[in-house]
Amino acid sequence: MAGVHKDLVNRLREQRKASGLTQAQLATAVLVSRKTINTIENGVFVPSTTLALKLAAELGCGVEELFQLPGGVFEKH
């Protein structure tokens, strides 16, 4: 199941597992701690744009495949 932060849905865990990587392997590849990957996957921490781009590049997908707005829509205020 995708991790859900109140402002973000993420599918990092699913993409990481599909790529056959452990949290530690992915963390090493993008130069962060395993705990950082864990907190992103669990919706506790929202990655910076730079980290999101690094994660997507390492997993061979687009950022939008990892992170989306709830419902896939952006509401203008």
VENLINBEL-V679322 format. One record per residue. N is the residue number from 1. RES is the residue in one letter. SS is DSSP state (alpha for helix, beta for strand, coil for the rest). PSI is psi in degrees with one decimal (NA if undefined). OMEGA is omega as a letter, one per 40 degrees, with the letter a starting at -180 (* if undefined). Layout:
n->N res->RES ss->SS psi->PSI omega->OMEGA
n->N res->RES ss->SS psi->PSI omega->OMEGA
This chain:
n->1 res->M ss->coil psi->141.0 omega->a
n->2 res->A ss->coil psi->141.5 omega->i
n->3 res->G ss->beta psi->143.9 omega->a
n->4 res->V ss->beta psi->119.8 omega->i
n->5 res->H ss->beta psi->154.2 omega->a
n->6 res->K ss->coil psi->-26.7 omega->a
n->7 res->D ss->coil psi->5.0 omega->a
n->8 res->L ss->beta psi->136.8 omega->i
n->9 res->V ss->beta psi->131.9 omega->i
n->10 res->N ss->beta psi->147.0 omega->i
n->11 res->R ss->coil psi->29.7 omega->a
n->12 res->L ss->alpha psi->-47.0 omega->a
n->13 res->R ss->alpha psi->-47.2 omega->a
n->14 res->E ss->alpha psi->-44.2 omega->a
n->15 res->Q ss->alpha psi->-39.4 omega->i
n->16 res->R ss->alpha psi->-47.4 omega->a
n->17 res->K ss->alpha psi->-39.3 omega->i
n->18 res->A ss->alpha psi->-28.3 omega->i
n->19 res->S ss->coil psi->-4.9 omega->i
n->20 res->G ss->coil psi->24.8 omega->a
n->21 res->L ss->coil psi->146.4 omega->i
n->22 res->T ss->coil psi->167.2 omega->i
n->23 res->Q ss->alpha psi->-41.5 omega->a
n->24 res->A ss->alpha psi->-41.9 omega->i
n->25 res->Q ss->alpha psi->-43.7 omega->i
n->26 res->L ss->alpha psi->-42.4 omega->i
n->27 res->A ss->alpha psi->-45.7 omega->i
n->28 res->T ss->alpha psi->-41.8 omega->a
n->29 res->A ss->alpha psi->-33.0 omega->a
n->30 res->V ss->alpha psi->10.1 omega->i
n->31 res->L ss->coil psi->43.6 omega->i
n->32 res->V ss->coil psi->176.7 omega->i
n->33 res->S ss->coil psi->159.3 omega->i
n->34 res->R ss->alpha psi->-36.1 omega->i
n->35 res->K ss->alpha psi->-35.7 omega->i
n->36 res->T ss->alpha psi->-45.3 omega->i
n->37 res->I ss->alpha psi->-43.6 omega->a
n->38 res->N ss->alpha psi->-45.0 omega->a
n->39 res->T ss->alpha psi->-31.4 omega->i
n->40 res->I ss->alpha psi->-47.9 omega->a
n->41 res->E ss->alpha psi->-32.5 omega->a
n->42 res->N ss->coil psi->5.7 omega->i
n->43 res->G ss->coil psi->17.0 omega->i
n->44 res->V ss->coil psi->-33.5 omega->a
n->45 res->F ss->coil psi->134.6 omega->i
n->46 res->V ss->coil psi->123.7 omega->a
n->47 res->P ss->coil psi->155.2 omega->i
n->48 res->S ss->coil psi->165.5 omega->i
n->49 res->T ss->alpha psi->-43.0 omega->a
n->50 res->T ss->alpha psi->-46.3 omega->i
n->51 res->L ss->alpha psi->-39.9 omega->i
n->52 res->A ss->alpha psi->-41.1 omega->i
n->53 res->L ss->alpha psi->-40.4 omega->i
n->54 res->K ss->alpha psi->-42.5 omega->i
n->55 res->L ss->alpha psi->-46.3 omega->a
n->56 res->A ss->alpha psi->-43.9 omega->i
n->57 res->A ss->alpha psi->-43.3 omega->a
n->58 res->E ss->alpha psi->-34.2 omega->a
n->59 res->L ss->alpha psi->-2.3 omega->i
n->60 res->G ss->coil psi->38.2 omega->i
n->61 res->C ss->coil psi->175.5 omega->i
n->62 res->G ss->coil psi->154.5 omega->i
n->63 res->V ss->alpha psi->-38.6 omega->a
n->64 res->E ss->alpha psi->-16.6 omega->i
n->65 res->E ss->alpha psi->-21.3 omega->i
n->66 res->L ss->alpha psi->-41.7 omega->a
n->67 res->F ss->beta psi->133.1 omega->i
n->68 res->Q ss->beta psi->158.3 omega->i
n->69 res->L ss->coil psi->146.9 omega->i
n->70 res->P ss->alpha psi->133.0 omega->a
n->71 res->G ss->alpha psi->-4.6 omega->i
n->72 res->G ss->alpha psi->16.0 omega->a
n->73 res->V ss->coil psi->152.5 omega->i
n->74 res->F ss->coil psi->123.2 omega->a
n->75 res->E ss->coil psi->124.5 omega->i
n->76 res->K ss->coil psi->141.3 omega->i
n->77 res->H ss->coil psi->NA omega->*
